[in-house]
Amino acid sequence: MILFLKPYFEVKPWAGKELEKIYDCPKNTGEAWIVSGYLNKSSIITNGRFKGQTLRHLWQKHPELFGNFPDKEFPLLLKLISSSANLSVQVHPNDDYAKKYNQYGKFECWYILPETKAKNIILGINAKNALEVENMLANNTIENYLINEPIKENDLIVVEPGTIHAIKADTFLLEVQEASDITYRLYDYNRFPKRELHIRDSLNVINYNNLRNNIYDFSKEDTLKNSHFNLYKLVINEKSIYENKGFEIFYVLNGEGIIDNKKIKKGDAFIFTNNKEKIIIEGSNLEMIAVIPKEKGKERLNLRKVALITGIVGQDGSYLADLLLEKGYEVHGIIQSKTQIYNDTIKHLTANDEIYNKTLFLHIGDMTDTSNLSQLLESIKPDEIYHLAGQNHVDLSFDMPEYTADVNALGTLRLLDAIKRSEYRTKLFNLSTCQLFDGEVYPQNEETKFNPTSPYAVSKLYAHYIVKTYRENYKIFAVNGICYNHESPYRDFSFLSKKVCEYIKSLKKGYIKPLKLGNLYAKREWGHAKDYAYAMWQSLQLDEANDYIISTGEVYSVKDFVNLAFAKVGIKLNWFGEGISEKAIGNDNKLYVVIDQEFLRPNDAKVLVGDSTMFKNKTSWTPKYNLDKLLDEMLED
């Protein structure tokens, strides 16, 4: 398939006249972004079934057209620049420097077009270090030290990161660059009104004493290869059969021709999509520049990964934030009020000036607010979303079923729809639950029939299925992680594990009234939230999205958990009675546990234990914590 493109036009005060001779564009157009996937500055498809759609939309929603290229954004930007004045003196950083701002470095090259009247271009500076350049700026003598390289028609100029560069007046060129937003302006000829300069950053990234002349004669067919893309010049003088290599970008420099039964001429740009095929091209002195993008590779892609965590103040969100920050992510979290900034689960992060508002950012939001979620996605542009927020109390769901459904079920739908409507490639992990099962059949795996037994579980079932539906219908990378019980010192006090451990810790201050519990014979897993946070991350690193059981496979009854926890402090429990009358007396003859009707659920799932063979085979995930180690940590002061 061939995608023909209409450029996005930029009006500039320094614009030349050349673009108005080629395109029906606004007056004073200085740049034509002929192949662009930038937000709000995208090229538009002009043919076929995608006619009228933006290149950005196709890149985000139809990655198969581009060979499922892994880059989050369209990897290159091709634009024509026509100048009537000298442009500002700039420099681009390399990856090592740009990653501080969660960006890539920038590599670019310029092809000099025939209409260029300028005789030279700025490429480098005669300076040994930053101090010399600072003095040049202070003394207003920098123009004397800029290196002016001679240029001519068909020259290809390579601008590496760290190279001072600038386009002169009366230049017309084709620019091919990495799609990076980061450029530092060092000098602007003292023009008014003054534009923002980035002197400190510029001085930090300049490659001093780099006197290489990266100018190549491309007057005939030639090729430039680099780690970012391959660029070559193609000349067609007769009917030719061209072998499409899969995902190539073309710009017509000169001449006329026919491709795919469509006439092409100077100024046209098009893309061969990934389906490899032989294409007939006819032309007479038809000259084209072709560019084949190269994948960045996992190490480079990870330079600027951005994650969004809903429910970041919960135990899972806290451990996940720690993990992602350690892996170099920029992490954003949704909180419901500013007071949550000081929540015990994340205060070790928000109190750290090296992290908070530098690599960790918190935003006020709520799963019941559609516009808020859309705005957050628009501003954060996350690579990965970990959806952990919700009303997670089974007991409370019986008292507040409508609120539970609004947050858990419709909240997940709102988030999915925001992803669908956005123009970003975002992966989603949805925290599903073992409460989808009734526990009659165990261990449960991905084929076990769902049978939820509480309003909470029903709301999570809707969330589970709507994630699956959006994955299958809209090709969103969305994972349902059916996570079994997991605990930690960060567990909320309303959960049984925390309630038991805090009661035991309080005994150090003296005996208090007995601990009130519900069903002692429900069997559950007792994993650690830290292990589950790692599993959540691993699920989004897989090549394909699916639904997975995530579980330790070790099951204990509530009574087992209570016995083991008390034993950790030297108290052996002896149990007496049955049903509502059952109670536990310690080896010190004190009454420690009684059953309270308030905590008995009407239809409690019996045995919830998972078989995570599928997930473990995909990821080699192995929990590092067992129940003994978990209790040691939860019972620490």
N, C-alpha and C positions, 0 to 999 in steps of 0.2 A: 504494500500500500504506500502511496505517496501523499503526503500532507503538504499542500501549498499554504503559504502564510502571508497574512497582511501585517505589516509592521505596526509597532506602537511608536508614535512620534513625540519628541520632546522639543519644545520651543526654548531657545537659548538666546541671551542677549548678544552672544558672540557668533551667531549662526552665519554661515556662508550661504551661497545660493544654489549649491549643487544638488541638494536633495529635492528642491522644488522642481528641478528639471527632470527628475526621474519619477517622482510620486505626486499624487494629488494629496498634498499635505499642507498643514497650516503655514502661513507666512512666518519666516524666521525660525523654521525648523532646523535645529543644529544637529540633532541625533535621530536616526531611525533605528529602533531596536528591531531588527529584522527577524531574529530568532531569539525569543525571550519567554521565559516561564516565570518572570517576576510577578509578585502579587500586585494587582492593579496596573501593571505595565506589560501585560502578556501579549504576544502575537496572537492572531486569530486565524483559525482554520477557514479556508475559502472554498473548499471542495469536499465532495463525498458525504458520507453519512454523518460526519462530525462538523459539517459546515456551520459556522457561526459560533462554535465553541472555542474557548481559549486553549492555547497550548498548555497553560498551567493546569487547566482542568483535566486534560487528557493525561498529563504526566501523573497527576495524583490519583485519578480514578480508573485509568486504563494502562497500568504499568506493563501489561503484556505487549502493548504496541512497541515498547522500548526494551524488550528482552528482560523485563522485570529488573531493570537497572536499580541498584540499591540506594542511590542518592535520594535523600528526602526532597531536595529541590532539583529542578532541571539543571543539569551540571554546567552548562555553558551559556554565555551570552554573546551573540553576534550583533554588532551594530555598525552603522555607517556614521562617520563624524565629518561634518563640514564646518570649517572654522574661518572666520574673518578676522580674528584677533588671536594673540598668543594665549594659550590656555594655562592654567595654574601649574606650578611645578609640584609634582606629587611623588609619592613612594608607597609601595605596597609592602606589608609585612609577610614574613614566612609563617608557617603553621605554628611553630613554637611560640611566637609572639602573639599571633592572633587568637590562640586558644584561651588566653586570659580574658578575652571578651566573647568567648564561646563562638568564635568565627574560624573560617579557614583563611589561610594566606591566599594571595592572588598571583597567578601567572597569566600573562597575556602577550599577545603579539599584534602587530599592525601591518597590514598590507597596503602599500602606497598606490593609490589609484591614479589614472592618467591625468585627471583634471587638476592635480596638485601643482601649484606654482611655487610653493615653499621649496627652498634649496637645502634646508637642514632641519634637524629635529634634536631636541635635548635628550641626551642619553648618558647620564653620569655626572659626577662632580669631582673636581680636583680638590680633594680634601683628605687629610690623614685621619681625622677623628671628629667627634662631635663638637669639641671646643672650637676647632677652626671654623666649622659651619656657624656656630653661635656668633662668633666674631664677625663673620661675613654678614650675617643678618643684622647685627647691631650697627655695623658700619655702612649698611646698605650697599655692599659691594658684591653680593652673591652672584649677580648676573655675570660678573667677570670670570667666575670659576665654574660656571655650568658648561658642560661639554656639548658642543654643537657638532653633531655628526652629519655629514653630507648624505642626502638621499636623492633617489630618482624613482621614476615610475617602475612598478613591479618589484620594488624592494620589500622584503619581509623583515621587520624589526622585532626582535625578541626582547621583551621586558620582563626580566626575572624579579622575584621579590628582593627588595633591598636596593633596587636600581632607581636612582633619581631619573625622572622622565617628564617630558612636556611636549605637547603638540604646538607647532608654530602657526601663525596666521597663514591663510590661503593653503591649508592642507585639506585634502579629501582622502579618507582612508577607511578601510574595513578593519574593525577591531574584533579579535576573537579572545575571549577571556573566560576564566573560571567565574562562575556565578557566585561571587562573594560581595558582601556589602561593605567591606572594609577598605578604605583608601585614606591616606594621610596627606593633607595639603601643607606643604612646607613654605611656599612663597607664591604671592599673587601680584607681583609687580606694583605694589603699593596703590592698587586701584581703589576707587570709591564707587559705590559703598563697599566698605571692607567686608570680606568674607571670613568665615571662621578658619583659622589655621590650627594645625595639629603639630606644633613644633616639637614638643617633647617626645611624642610618639615617633615622629619622623626621624629625629636624631637617634632614637634608640634602635631603629631598624635599618638605617642606611648601611649598605655594604661599601665601606670606605676603601678607596684605592682599587676599586673594581674597574679596570680600564678596558675590559674586553669589548670588542666591537661586534655586537650581536646583530649584524645586518647581513642578510643573504639575498642574492640575486634570484628572483623567481620569475624572470622574464619568459622562461620556458617551463615545461612541466618539471615539477620538483616536489620534494617532500620534506616536511619538518616533523620529527618524532620527539615526543617528550613524555613525561610520566602522566600528563593530564589529558592529552589528546594527540592524535595524529592529524596533521594538516597537509593537504597536497593540492597542487594545481593540475587541472584536467583540461586538455584542449581537444575539441571534437571537430573534425573537418569532413566527416563522412558519416554514413549510417554505421552505428557501432552497437554491439551487444555488451551491456555493462552488467557485471555480476554484483548484485547488491550484497554487501558484506553484513548487513543487518544494523539498523540504527545509524544512519549517516545523515549529515547536514550539508546542504549545498547552497551556494550563493552564486548567481550568474554575474560574472564580471563584465563580459562583453559579448556581442554577437547575438544571434537568434538561433532557435532550434525547436525541436519537438521531442517531448518526452511523455510517454503514456498518453499519446494522442492529444496532448495539450501543448500549445505554443508557449515557449519560454523566451524571455528577453532580459536584457540588462536590468538589474535591480530585483529580480525574482529570487525568492528563497523557498526552499522546500526540504522536506525530511523524508528519507526512506525509513519506513518502520521496520520492525525486527524480522518480518517474514522474508527470508532470503529467496531471491528470485532473479531471473535474468530480465533485464529491462532494456528496451531498444531506445537509443538516443540518436537523434539526427541533428546535424548542425553544420554550419559553415563558419569557421573561425570562432566557434563557440567556446569561450573560456569560463571556467568555473573554479571556485575554491570549494573543496570538500573537506569536511572535518568529521573524524570518528572519535567520539568521546571515549574516555577510559574510566573504568570504575575506580573509585577512590581507595577501595580496600577497607577491611574492617578497622584496622588501626587508625586510619585517617578519619573514617566516618565517626568513630567514637570520640574524636576530638571535641565535638560539639553536640553531644546528646543532651536532650532536654526531656525531663520527666515531670509529669503532673500527678500528684497523689491526692485523691479525695479521701477525707478521713485521716489526715496526716497525724492528728493528735491521738489516735488510737494506738494500741500496742503494735499492730502490724505496720501502721504508717510510720511510727517512730523507728522501728528496726529497718524498714525499707529505706527511709531517708538516710540513715547511717550508711547502709550498704551502697546506695547509689552515689552518695557524696564521696565515699572511698574509691569508687570506680570512676570518678572524674565527671559525673553528670552535673548539670545545672538542674536543681530540684525546686519545684514549685509545689506548694501545698495549699489546699483550701481549708479555711477555718471559718467558723460561724460568727465569731466575735473577736475583738482585739484582746480580750482577756485570755483567750486560748494561746496567745503567744507565750504566756508564762506557765503553760501547762507542764506538769512534771515530766511528761513523756518527751517533750522537745526542748525544754529549757536549757539542756546542755548544748543545744545547737544555737538557739536564739541568743544565748548569753555569750557566744563566741563571736567576737568582732571579725575574725578571719573568715567566718562562714555566713553569718546572718546578713542578708541584703548584698551578699557578694556571690555566693553560689547557692544559697538557700533563700527563697522568697515566699512569703505567705500572702494569701489573698482572701478577702472576705467573700464568701459565696455560700450557696445553698442548693441542694439537689432539687428543690421545688421551684427554682427560678430559672426558666428557660433562657431568657435574654442574658442573664448573668453567666451561665455556662458557655454560651456562644461567644460572649465578649472575652471570657478568659481564654478560650481556645485561640481566638483571633490574636490576642496579645502575647500569649506564651508560646504558641506554635510547638506543642510538645511532640517529640518522637514517640514517647511512650506514656500511656495513661494507666495508672493503677487505681482502679475504682474500688475503694474500700469503705466508703461512707455508707451509712444506713442506720436504720433502727434495728439493732442487732439483739434485742432482748426478746426471747421467746415468750416469757411470761407477760411482758408489757404489751405484746402484740394482741393478746386477748382483750386487754382494756382499751387499746388504741388501734383497732384494725384499719381504720381509714387512713390515719396518719402513716402507719406502717406501709400500707400499699402505695401511698403517694410518694414516700421517700424511696423505698426499696424497688418497687416495680416501675412506677412512672419516672422516678429519678434516673434510673438506668436508661429508660427510653429517651429521656431528654438529652442525656449525654451522648448516646448513640446517634441521635438525629443531628446534634451539633457537629459530630465528627463527619457524618454523611454530607452535611451542607458546607462544611469547611473545605478549603482547597489545600489540605495537608495530608501527607501520608502518616497517619498516626496509628500506632498499635495500642490495643486496649486489653488490659487484664481485668476481668470481672471476678470479684470475690464471691463465688457461689458457696453453697453450704451442704454438709452431709444431712441436714435436716430435711432435704428433699426426699429422703428415704424414710420408711416407717420402721426399719430395723427388723422386720420379720425374716428377711433373707439376708444372710451375711456370710463372708465379707462382701461388701458392695463393690462393683466395678462399673465401668462406663456403660455396660449393657443392662445393669439392674434397673428395674422399673421404678419410676418415681411414685411416691404416694405421700405427699406432705400432710402433716397432722396438726398444723397450727397456722394462724394468720401470717406469722412471720415466714414460715416455710412456703406458704402459697405465694406470698409476695416475691420471694426469692426464686420460685419456680418460673413466674412470669419473667423476671429479669434474666434468668438462665435462657429461656426460650427466645426472648427478644434479641439477646446477643447472638444466638445461633442463627436466627432469621436474618439479621442485618449482615452477618458474616456471609451467608450463602447468597443473599440477594444483591448486596452492594459491595461485595468483595472487600469488606473491612477486615483487617487482621485483628480478630477479636477472640480472646481465649476465655473460656469459663474454667476457673480453677475450683473444683469441688473440694474445698478444704475441710478437713476434719478438725476436731477440737484441738486447739493449741492455746497455750497459756504463757505467762511470763510475769515478772515483777510489775510490769506496766498494766496488767489486767485491771479492768474496772472492778470496784468493790462489790458491785451487784452480781458478779459472776461467782459461781460456787468455789472454784479453785482459790481465788483471791480471798473470798470470805472465810474459808477454812484456814488458810495460811495466816491471815491477819489475826484470826481468833487465837491461834496457837502462839503467835508472837506476843499477843497481849497478855498471855498467862505469866510472862516474866514479871509482870507488875502485880501479880496476885490473882487468885481464882475469881472468876466472875460467873454470871449465870450461864447455863448451858447454851451450846450452839444449836440453833434450830435449822433443820434440813428437811428436804422432801424425799423423793424416791431414791432409796439407797441401792436399788438393784438395776438401775439403768446402767448399761455398759457403754463406755466411751473410750476414745483415744485421749491421750494427754501429752500432745507434742509441745514443742517450744516455738513461739512466734518467730524467733530468729531463723530457725530452719525453714519455716514457711515463707518468710520474706525472701529468702534466697531462691526458693522454688518459684515464687511469683516472677522474679527477675528472669530466671532461666526459661520460663515458659515463653517470654517475649523475645528470646534470642533464637528460638527455633525458626526453621525456614517456613513452616506452615502452621496456621492456627488450628486449634481443635479444642475439644472439651476433655479435661483430664481429672481423674481422681488423684488428689494429693493427700497422702496419709502415711502414718508410721506403720500401720498394720498391727500395732500392739494395743490390746484392749484391756481395760480394768473397770470394775464396777465403781460406783460412787463410794461404796463401803470400803473397797480396796484402797482407793485414793485416801480416804479419811484415816484408815488404819496406818498406812505408810507415812502419812504426814505427822500424825501424833507420835509414831515410833521414832521419828527423827529427833524428838526432844525427850525421848526416854519414857513416853507414856504408852503403855500397852492397854488397848481398849478391850473390854469384855462386853458383849452384846446380849441383851435380854429382851424378851417380849416379841410381839409380832405386829405387823401393820402399823397403824397410827400410834400404837403403844410401845413400839421398839425404841430402845435407848441404849447408850453406851456409858459404862462406868470404867474409870481408869484403874490401874493397879494401885493407885493411891486412894481408892474408894470414893472418888469425887465423880459426880454426874457431869459428863462432858457433852453428850449429844442427845437430843430428843427430836422427834418427828413433829412437824407442824403442818396442819392441813393447808395452810396458806401457800406452801411451797410444793404442793402436789399438783401436777398438771393433769387435766382430764384425759389426755390421750398421748402419753409420753412414748416416743420411739424407744424400742427395746434395746437393740444392740447396733450401735453405729461404729463399724470398723471397716476400713477401706482396703482395697487391693489396688495399689498404685503401680503395678507392674508396667503398664503402658507408659506412664510418665517417666518412671525410672529408666526404662529402656531407651527412651528418647533423649534423656538428659544426664543419666548417671547420678541423679540426685540421691543422696543418702543423708538421713537426719543425723546430726551430731549429738543430739540430746536424747536421753531416755527419761523415764519418769523419776528415777532416783536423782539424776543430775538436775532435773527441773525443780524438784522439791528443795534441794539444797540451795538453789538460787533464790527461790521464792520465799524461803524462810530466813534468808539473811536479813540483818537489821539494816 
